[in-house]
Amino acid sequence: MLVTAGFNYLQSVTPNLALGGETFWLSQAMKSGVGFAARHQGEKHIATAQIATTGLVSLNYAHRLSEKVSLITAGRHALILRAGPLCATAIAARNCCVYDPPYDACLCR
């Protein structure tokens, strides 16, 4: 059974800037984490950024070109150690790392 629980909070620190954080639990991955976020809103744009202790970085940007047209871009990157020679070396050296196929990652505990 997949259970995800979390708490999020975002607070405006200026009329255009909001900062916040979150804490969460992912039961399937047996992981908890903390994340931080920022949101900036201008007259014709909105930009957001998020980073979490799980290694996920997310950046989004929306720019209004006209009343009916907006340009939107989004990017995500996982900053986790990919399986490969480095993972094999860690497993051999410490015998505490496991390869996690669903996440294609080397997890050291």
N, C-alpha and C positions, 0 to 999 in steps of 0.2 A: 504494500500500500504506500502510495506517495503522499507525504504530508509536507507541506511548506508553510512555515509560520514566520511572521515578521512584524516589525514595527518601523514605521517611517515618520520622519518629521522634517518639514521644510519651513524656514522662517525668513521673512523679508528683512534684510539688514539695511537696505536703501530702497527708494521707490523702484529701482531697476534691477537690483541684485538680491537673490535669495540663496541661502546656504542651508544645507541640511545633512541628515545622515539616516542610516537605517541599520537595523540588526535583524538577522534572519537565521532560520534553521531549515536545512534541506535534508529530509529524512532518507531519501534514496541514496544520496552521496555520503550520508552520515557526517555532514559538515555544518558548521555554523560560521557566520561571517558578519563583518561590519562593512558598511559602505558610506561613502561621502559623495555629496552632489552639490552642484552650483547651477544656477539658472540666471541668465542675463537677458533682459528684454529692453530693446530700444524702440524707436519710433517705427522702424520697418524690419526689425529682425528679432529673433529669439535664438539664443544659444544655450545649450545645456551640456554638462559634463558629469560623468559618474565614474567612480573607481571603487572597487570592492576588494576585500582581502582574499577573495577567491581568485583574483587575478583578472577579472573582467573590467575593461575600460570601455566606456561608451561616450561618444561625442556626437551631438546633433546640432544642426544649424538650419534655420528657416529664414528666408529673406523675401519680403513682399515686393514684387516688381510692379504690380498694379493691383487694382481692386479685385481682379479675377485671376491673377497669375502670381504664384509663389514658387520660389526655388528652394528645394529642401534637400539636404544631404545628411546622411547618417553613417557612422562608422563604429565598429566594435572590434576589439582585439582582446584575445585571451593571453594574459601574461603568465602562462603556466609552462612548466618544463615538459616539453614533448618527449615521448618515448623515443629511444634511440641509443646511441653509444653512451651518452652521458648518463642516461637512466641505468643502463647495464652496468656501468662503472659504479654508480651509487649503490646498486643492489649487491654487487660483489664486495664492495668495500665495507658496507655497514650491515648488510643483510636485514635492513629494516624498510626497504622501499618495495612497493608493489606496483605493477603495471595495471592501470585502470582502463580497460578497453572502451567503456562507454564514453569516457572523457579523453581518450588517447593521451593519457598523462602518466607521469611517474610520480607517485605520491609517497613521500617519506614521512614516517610518523615518529 
